[in-house]
């Protein structure tokens, strides 16, 4: 049996928050998800009998480790190793569970799917968890991306792309004046969600990356109405065409930044078919607040940056990399031990010039700082940083187009959507081991008995 959403849910059974009371998909799901600490599933959806909706499947390191069959403190190195090897594969199979029910043409309706409204500013209901699969019309190279899709009718949507690989595909189709086939797969094993958000060089197939993360081949089935292959064990697949030369108002939408971003004239995608399991589970991915959206975008970024910086200057004594969800992906924290002068700055410059546009603040701390604790991070920045020498500002750098704190040069809806702004390096490490005397002055004082006794043991 292939690893799919259901096998993962079975694996964490007993640890999922079960909501059996009736819930309004449009008006209540978003806030209830935002209040949940971890995996949650809704079993009674108003107006959608028989449906279930789940979210927050890999919000924490603990559940990421379960999904990837590793230990929590090895999640980032594990992903980094798997994507460096890129030894995944896909195979075409005749059919799969996602073909249990098939709706073609006018029989297909997006409103038959329990798609929530994410925020109080949204223009409508949005698919935020779809794996959008497209192909390069010249080479057949496949790309998978997680894009926001506004439901504007039963079979009509508008959606937003940042200028990366999906845009590159669409630009080629548009120059040919042909509609671009796009399939959206919803509800796969969380490893697919992680792989979808990995940004490497053009031409890397995210479905093969999912295979590498899973340690098994990915089974694909042919679509019904378009030339595309999709994961056979998806819960839902929506097929359709992106129309050339057509733009419509899309948004506003409450993005992962907790602000409105990217609204304007964006491409449209018209639905031609929907295939699904008979008792499909809608895999939601709430975008606002500090839910899972930020984590799923940040986790692959952590692994890619880990691989990028571990060999800076030949070798870095690197322990971990973290993209804090509370920083909306704009910050990257590196946990390391510096052995040479200038080494930290070299590492952080590489962080800011990675394949990702997101990072604009790069911070380095020592291994005695808990990079998952905001209070510990602020302690390190407050006590180990001399702003006169430990902070560096880089002006006029390319910034992620959704970062509204920086000036917009050109608007969304076109491949030139861009922003320019500053980037910042913060060295919050102790002096390098080369300066042993100075480093020792920054040794952290701990309570007597630290790491040896546990208060809970004394309360039993």
C-alpha positions as CSV (number, residue, x, y, z in Angstrom):
1,X,0.0,0.0,0.0
2,X,1.4,3.4,-1.0
3,X,1.9,6.1,1.7
4,X,-1.0,8.5,1.4
5,X,-2.9,10.9,3.5
6,X,-4.9,8.1,5.1
7,X,-1.9,6.1,6.1
8,X,-0.5,9.1,7.8
9,X,-3.7,9.9,9.6
10,X,-3.8,6.3,10.8
11,X,-0.2,6.6,12.0
12,X,-1.1,9.6,14.3
13,X,-4.5,8.3,15.3
14,X,-5.2,9.1,18.9
15,X,-3.2,12.3,18.6
16,X,-5.5,14.1,16.2
17,X,-8.0,16.6,17.7
18,X,-11.4,15.2,16.6
19,X,-14.2,17.8,16.1
20,X,-17.6,16.0,15.9
21,X,-19.9,19.0,16.4
22,X,-21.3,20.6,13.3
23,X,-18.9,23.3,11.8
24,X,-19.6,25.9,9.2
25,X,-16.9,25.5,6.5
26,X,-17.0,29.1,5.3
27,X,-17.4,31.0,8.5
28,X,-15.9,28.9,11.3
29,X,-13.2,26.5,10.1
30,X,-10.4,29.1,9.7
31,X,-10.6,30.4,13.3
32,X,-11.0,26.9,14.8
33,X,-7.9,25.7,12.9
34,X,-6.0,28.8,14.1
35,X,-6.8,27.8,17.7
36,X,-5.7,24.2,17.4
37,X,-2.2,23.2,18.6
38,X,-1.7,20.4,16.2
39,X,-3.4,18.0,13.8
40,X,-7.2,18.5,13.7
41,X,-10.0,16.9,11.7
42,X,-13.6,18.0,11.4
43,X,-16.1,15.2,11.0
44,X,-19.4,17.1,10.7
45,X,-19.3,19.8,8.0
46,X,-22.5,21.9,7.6
47,X,-24.0,21.4,4.1
48,X,-21.3,18.7,3.3
49,X,-22.6,15.4,4.6
50,X,-20.1,12.6,4.5
51,X,-17.1,14.9,4.1
52,X,-14.2,15.4,6.5
53,X,-11.6,18.2,6.6
54,X,-8.2,18.1,8.2
55,X,-5.4,20.5,8.8
56,X,-2.1,21.2,10.7
57,X,-0.8,17.7,9.9
58,X,2.9,18.6,10.2
59,X,2.8,21.9,12.2
60,X,5.4,20.8,14.7
61,X,8.8,19.1,14.4
62,X,7.3,16.1,16.2
63,X,4.7,15.4,13.5
64,X,7.2,16.3,10.7
65,X,9.5,13.6,12.1
66,X,6.6,11.1,12.1
67,X,5.7,11.9,8.5
68,X,9.4,11.6,7.4
69,X,10.3,8.6,9.5
70,X,13.1,10.3,11.4
71,X,13.7,12.1,14.7
72,X,12.6,15.6,15.5
73,X,16.1,17.0,15.8
74,X,17.0,15.4,12.5
75,X,14.2,16.7,10.4
76,X,16.2,19.4,8.6
77,X,19.3,17.3,8.0
78,X,17.1,14.4,6.9
79,X,15.3,16.5,4.2
80,X,18.6,18.1,3.2
81,X,20.2,14.7,2.6
82,X,17.2,13.3,0.6
83,X,16.9,16.3,-1.7
84,X,20.6,16.3,-2.3
85,X,20.5,12.7,-3.5
86,X,17.3,13.2,-5.6
87,X,16.9,9.5,-6.1
88,X,13.1,9.5,-6.3
89,X,11.1,8.1,-9.2
90,X,7.5,8.1,-10.5
91,X,5.6,5.5,-12.4
92,X,2.4,5.5,-14.4
93,X,-0.3,3.1,-13.2
94,X,-3.7,2.4,-14.9
95,X,-5.9,3.7,-12.1
96,X,-6.0,4.6,-8.4
97,X,-8.3,5.6,-5.6
98,X,-8.7,9.2,-6.9
99,X,-10.6,7.7,-9.9
100,X,-13.4,6.3,-7.7
101,X,-15.7,9.1,-8.7
102,X,-15.4,11.1,-11.9
103,X,-17.3,14.3,-12.8
104,X,-16.8,15.8,-16.2
105,X,-17.9,19.2,-17.7
106,X,-21.0,20.6,-16.1
107,X,-21.1,17.7,-13.6
108,X,-18.0,19.1,-12.0
109,X,-18.6,21.8,-9.4
110,X,-16.1,23.4,-7.0
111,X,-18.9,24.3,-4.7
112,X,-19.5,20.5,-4.1
113,X,-16.1,20.5,-2.3
114,X,-15.9,22.0,1.3
115,X,-13.5,24.8,0.5
116,X,-13.2,27.3,3.4
117,X,-12.8,31.0,3.5
118,X,-9.4,31.7,5.1
119,X,-9.7,35.3,6.5
120,X,-12.1,38.1,7.1
121,X,-10.7,40.1,4.1
122,X,-10.9,37.3,1.5
123,X,-12.8,38.0,-1.7
124,X,-14.3,34.5,-1.5
125,X,-13.5,30.9,-0.8
126,X,-9.9,29.8,-1.6
127,X,-8.1,26.6,-2.3
128,X,-4.8,27.0,-0.4
129,X,-3.7,23.3,-0.2
130,X,-3.7,22.3,-3.9
131,X,-0.6,20.9,-5.5
132,X,-0.7,22.8,-8.9
133,X,0.9,20.6,-11.6
134,X,1.9,22.0,-15.0
135,X,4.3,21.1,-17.8
136,X,6.8,23.0,-19.9
137,X,5.2,22.9,-23.5
138,X,8.7,22.6,-25.1
139,X,10.4,20.0,-22.9
140,X,7.5,18.3,-21.0
141,X,9.3,19.2,-17.7
142,X,6.8,19.0,-14.8
143,X,6.5,21.5,-12.0
144,X,4.4,21.4,-8.8
145,X,3.6,24.5,-6.8
146,X,1.3,25.5,-4.0
147,X,-0.8,28.5,-5.4
148,X,-3.8,30.3,-4.0
149,X,-6.9,29.8,-6.1
150,X,-10.1,31.9,-5.7
151,X,-13.3,30.1,-6.4
152,X,-15.4,32.4,-8.5
153,X,-17.9,30.0,-10.0
154,X,-18.7,26.3,-10.2
155,X,-15.9,25.8,-12.8
156,X,-14.2,29.2,-12.9
157,X,-11.3,30.6,-10.8
158,X,-8.6,33.2,-10.7
159,X,-5.3,32.4,-9.1
160,X,-2.0,34.0,-8.3
161,X,1.6,33.0,-9.3
162,X,4.9,34.5,-8.1
163,X,7.4,34.7,-11.0
164,X,9.0,31.3,-10.7
165,X,8.7,28.0,-12.5
166,X,4.9,27.9,-13.0
167,X,5.1,31.4,-14.4
168,X,7.8,30.2,-16.7
169,X,5.6,27.4,-18.0
170,X,2.6,29.8,-18.4
171,X,4.7,32.4,-20.3
172,X,5.6,29.7,-22.9
173,X,2.0,28.5,-23.3
174,X,0.8,32.1,-23.6
175,X,3.4,32.9,-26.3
176,X,2.0,29.9,-28.2
177,X,-1.5,31.4,-27.6
178,X,-2.6,28.1,-26.2
179,X,-4.3,27.3,-22.9
180,X,-2.0,25.7,-20.3
181,X,-3.2,22.4,-18.8
182,X,-3.1,22.5,-15.0
183,X,-4.2,19.8,-12.5
184,X,-4.6,20.5,-8.8
185,X,-4.1,17.5,-6.5
186,X,-5.5,17.9,-2.9
187,X,-5.0,15.5,0.0
188,X,-1.7,13.5,-0.4
189,X,0.8,12.3,2.2
190,X,2.4,15.3,4.0
191,X,5.7,14.5,2.3
192,X,4.1,15.7,-1.0
193,X,3.2,19.0,0.7
194,X,6.8,19.4,1.8
195,X,8.2,18.5,-1.6
196,X,5.8,20.9,-3.4
197,X,7.3,23.8,-1.5
198,X,11.0,22.9,-2.2
199,X,12.6,25.4,-4.6
200,X,15.6,24.1,-6.5
201,X,16.9,24.7,-10.0
202,X,14.5,24.8,-12.9
203,X,13.5,21.3,-14.1
204,X,13.5,19.5,-10.8
205,X,10.3,17.5,-10.5
206,X,8.7,18.0,-7.1
207,X,6.9,14.6,-7.4
208,X,10.2,12.9,-7.7
209,X,11.3,14.8,-4.6
210,X,8.2,13.5,-2.8
211,X,9.3,10.0,-3.8
212,X,12.8,10.7,-2.4
213,X,11.3,11.9,0.9
214,X,8.9,8.9,1.1
215,X,11.5,6.3,0.2
216,X,9.1,4.8,-2.4
217,X,8.1,5.4,-6.0
218,X,5.1,7.7,-6.6
219,X,2.2,6.2,-8.5
220,X,0.7,8.5,-11.1
221,X,-2.5,8.2,-13.1
222,X,-3.5,10.1,-16.3
223,X,-6.0,12.9,-16.1
224,X,-9.4,12.6,-17.8
225,X,-9.5,15.8,-19.8
226,X,-5.9,17.2,-20.0
227,X,-2.5,15.8,-20.7
228,X,-1.2,15.6,-17.2
229,X,-0.3,12.9,-14.6
230,X,-1.4,13.2,-11.0
231,X,-0.8,11.2,-7.7
232,X,-3.0,8.2,-7.8
233,X,-3.6,8.2,-4.1
234,X,-4.8,11.9,-3.9
235,X,-8.1,12.5,-2.2
236,X,-9.2,15.0,-4.9
237,X,-7.9,16.1,-8.3
238,X,-9.3,19.1,-10.2
239,X,-8.4,19.4,-13.9
240,X,-8.6,22.5,-16.0
241,X,-7.1,25.0,-18.4
242,X,-5.3,28.4,-17.7
243,X,-6.5,30.7,-20.5
244,X,-3.9,32.7,-22.5
245,X,-4.2,36.5,-22.5
246,X,-6.9,36.6,-19.9
247,X,-6.6,38.3,-16.5
248,X,-9.3,39.0,-13.9
249,X,-9.4,40.6,-10.5
250,X,-8.3,38.1,-7.9
251,X,-8.2,38.8,-4.2
252,X,-7.9,40.3,-1.7
253,X,-6.6,37.4,0.3
254,X,-5.1,37.2,3.8
255,X,-1.7,35.8,3.1
256,X,0.8,33.9,5.2
257,X,2.3,37.3,6.2
258,X,-1.1,38.1,7.9
259,X,-1.5,41.0,5.5
260,X,-3.3,41.4,2.1
261,X,-0.9,40.9,-0.7
262,X,-0.8,40.1,-4.4
263,X,-4.4,41.2,-5.3
264,X,-5.0,42.6,-8.8
265,X,-5.3,41.3,-12.3
266,X,-4.3,37.6,-12.3
267,X,-4.6,34.6,-14.6
268,X,-7.8,32.5,-14.7
269,X,-8.2,28.7,-14.5
270,X,-11.3,27.0,-15.8
271,X,-12.2,23.5,-14.5
272,X,-12.9,20.7,-16.9
273,X,-13.2,17.7,-14.5
274,X,-13.0,16.6,-10.9
275,X,-12.0,13.1,-9.8
276,X,-12.1,12.0,-6.2
277,X,-12.3,9.2,-3.7
278,X,-15.9,8.2,-2.7
279,X,-15.4,9.4,0.9
280,X,-12.8,12.1,0.1
281,X,-11.1,14.0,2.9
282,X,-10.5,17.7,2.1
283,X,-6.9,18.6,3.1
284,X,-7.1,22.3,4.2
285,X,-4.0,24.5,4.7
286,X,-5.0,27.6,6.6
287,X,-3.0,30.6,5.4
288,X,-3.5,33.2,8.2
289,X,-1.9,33.6,11.6
290,X,0.8,31.1,12.6
291,X,-0.7,27.9,11.4
292,X,0.8,25.3,9.1
293,X,1.2,27.4,5.9
294,X,4.2,29.2,7.2
295,X,5.7,25.9,8.4
296,X,5.3,24.0,5.1
297,X,6.9,26.9,3.2
298,X,9.7,27.3,5.8
299,X,10.6,23.6,6.2
300,X,11.9,23.0,2.7
301,X,13.6,26.4,2.9
302,X,15.4,25.2,6.0
303,X,16.7,22.1,4.2
304,X,17.8,23.8,1.0
305,X,19.7,26.5,3.0
306,X,21.2,23.8,5.3
307,X,22.7,22.2,2.2
308,X,23.8,25.5,0.8
309,X,25.7,26.7,3.9
310,X,27.2,23.5,5.4
311,X,30.2,23.7,3.0
312,X,30.8,27.4,3.2
313,X,34.6,28.0,3.5
314,X,35.0,24.2,3.1
315,X,33.2,23.2,6.4
316,X,30.8,24.8,8.8
317,X,30.2,23.4,12.3
318,X,26.5,23.6,11.6
319,X,23.8,22.2,14.0
320,X,20.5,23.4,12.6
321,X,18.6,25.9,10.5
322,X,15.2,27.3,11.4
323,X,12.7,29.6,9.6
324,X,10.5,30.7,12.5
325,X,6.8,30.6,11.5
326,X,6.2,33.7,13.7
327,X,8.5,35.6,11.3
328,X,6.4,34.8,8.2
329,X,9.4,33.2,6.4
330,X,11.3,36.6,6.2
331,X,13.9,35.4,8.8
332,X,16.3,32.5,8.9
333,X,18.1,31.4,12.0
334,X,21.4,29.5,11.8
335,X,22.6,27.5,14.8
336,X,26.4,27.0,14.6
337,X,29.7,27.2,16.2
338,X,32.2,29.7,14.6
339,X,35.8,28.6,14.6
340,X,37.2,31.3,12.3
341,X,36.9,35.1,12.1
342,X,34.5,36.2,9.4
343,X,32.9,32.8,9.1
344,X,29.5,33.8,10.5
345,X,29.2,36.7,8.0
346,X,30.1,34.4,5.1
347,X,27.4,32.0,6.2
348,X,24.7,34.6,6.6
349,X,25.5,36.2,3.2
350,X,24.9,32.8,1.6
351,X,21.6,32.5,3.5
352,X,20.4,35.8,2.0
353,X,21.5,34.8,-1.5
354,X,19.8,31.4,-1.5
355,X,17.4,30.1,-4.1
356,X,14.6,31.6,-2.0
357,X,13.6,35.2,-2.2
358,X,11.9,35.1,1.3
359,X,14.8,35.7,3.7
360,X,15.6,39.3,4.3
361,X,16.9,38.8,7.9
362,X,19.6,36.2,8.6
363,X,20.6,35.6,12.3
364,X,23.3,33.3,13.6
365,X,23.4,32.0,17.2
366,X,25.4,29.5,19.1
367,X,24.3,26.0,20.0
368,X,23.4,27.0,23.6
369,X,20.5,29.0,22.2
370,X,17.1,27.3,21.6
371,X,16.3,28.5,18.1
372,X,12.7,27.3,18.5
373,X,12.1,29.6,21.5
374,X,11.4,33.3,20.6
375,X,12.4,34.3,24.1
376,X,15.8,32.6,23.9
377,X,16.4,34.1,20.5
378,X,15.6,37.6,21.8
379,X,18.0,37.0,24.7
380,X,20.8,36.1,22.3
381,X,20.2,39.1,20.1
382,X,19.9,41.5,23.0
383,X,23.0,40.3,24.9
384,X,25.4,39.1,22.2
385,X,25.0,41.7,19.6
386,X,26.9,45.0,19.3
387,X,24.9,46.8,16.6
388,X,27.9,48.8,15.6
389,X,29.8,45.7,14.3
390,X,27.4,42.7,14.5
391,X,24.7,44.1,12.2
392,X,25.1,44.6,8.5
393,X,22.5,46.2,6.1
394,X,22.5,45.3,2.4
395,X,20.4,47.9,0.5
396,X,18.6,47.5,-2.9
397,X,18.3,43.7,-2.9
398,X,15.6,41.7,-4.6
399,X,12.8,41.0,-2.1
400,X,9.9,38.5,-2.2
401,X,7.0,40.2,-4.0
402,X,4.6,39.5,-1.1
403,X,6.7,41.5,1.4
404,X,4.6,44.7,1.5
405,X,7.2,46.4,3.8
406,X,9.3,47.0,0.7
407,X,8.5,49.2,-2.4
408,X,6.8,47.4,-5.3
409,X,8.5,48.0,-8.7
410,X,5.9,46.2,-10.8
411,X,2.5,44.7,-10.0
412,X,1.3,41.1,-9.8
413,X,-0.3,39.4,-12.8
414,X,2.9,39.5,-14.9
415,X,6.2,37.7,-14.7
416,X,8.0,40.9,-13.8
417,X,6.2,41.3,-10.4
418,X,9.0,42.5,-8.1
419,X,10.0,44.4,-5.0
420,X,13.3,45.9,-4.0
421,X,14.4,46.5,-0.4
422,X,17.0,46.0,2.3
423,X,18.4,42.8,3.8
424,X,20.0,42.4,7.3
425,X,22.6,40.2,8.8
426,X,22.7,39.8,12.6
427,X,25.6,38.0,14.2
428,X,24.3,36.9,17.7
429,X,27.1,34.3,18.2
430,X,29.8,34.3,20.8
431,X,33.3,35.2,19.6
432,X,34.8,32.4,17.6
433,X,36.7,29.5,19.2
434,X,39.8,31.2,17.8
435,X,39.3,33.8,20.5
436,X,38.9,31.4,23.4
437,X,39.3,34.0,26.2
438,X,36.8,36.4,24.7
439,X,34.4,33.5,24.0
440,X,34.6,32.3,27.5
441,X,33.3,35.6,28.8
442,X,30.0,34.9,26.9
443,X,29.6,31.5,28.4
444,X,26.0,31.2,29.5
445,X,25.3,30.8,33.2
446,X,22.8,28.0,34.0
447,X,20.9,27.2,37.2
448,X,22.7,24.7,39.5
449,X,21.4,21.2,38.6
450,X,20.5,22.3,35.0
451,X,19.9,19.3,32.8
452,X,20.0,16.9,35.8
453,X,16.7,17.3,37.5
454,X,13.1,17.7,36.3
455,X,10.4,19.4,38.4
456,X,7.7,17.0,37.2
457,X,9.6,14.1,38.8
458,X,9.2,15.9,42.2
459,X,5.4,16.5,41.8
460,X,4.4,12.9,41.2
